Amino acid sequence: MKLFLYKTIIVIIAIIVVFKLTIGQIIRGYEDKIMSLTDKKSREEIVEKIKEEIETANKKDKILDEDERKILSTFIKKLKSELNAPN
């Protein structure tokens, strides 16, 4: 009976260690990303990065590719037709 308990404890410890080294690291990475969004400084950096990207896009002659233009045009037309449709 003692041998069974020792083996069970060793297996449980091994499972915990393997979990922490694999899935635990992935979960910790996501937790860090979520926690960085709650920090005011991180949010300000994200907003600044978005502003820079918008400014860069505004300086370009064409922002969208041909395919992207077609997709967005179709989407906007569908939205307009749904908004103008009677209830």
C-alpha positions, 0 to 999 in steps of 0.5 A: 500500500505504501508503494502505491501511495509513493507512486501516486504522489510521484505521478501527481508531482510529475503531472503538475510539473509538466503542466506548469512547464507547458500549458502554464507558460502559455496561460501566463503569457496571456495573463501578462498581455491582459495585465498590460492592457490594464496598465495606463501607460501600456494603453497610452502606448497602444493609442500612440502606436495606432495614431502613428499607423493612421498617420502613416496610412494617410501619407500613402497614395492608396491605403487599400488593395483592389481586393480590399476595396471590393470587399469593403465596397460590397460590405458598405453597400449591404449595410446601406441597403439594410439601414434603408430597408423598412422595418 
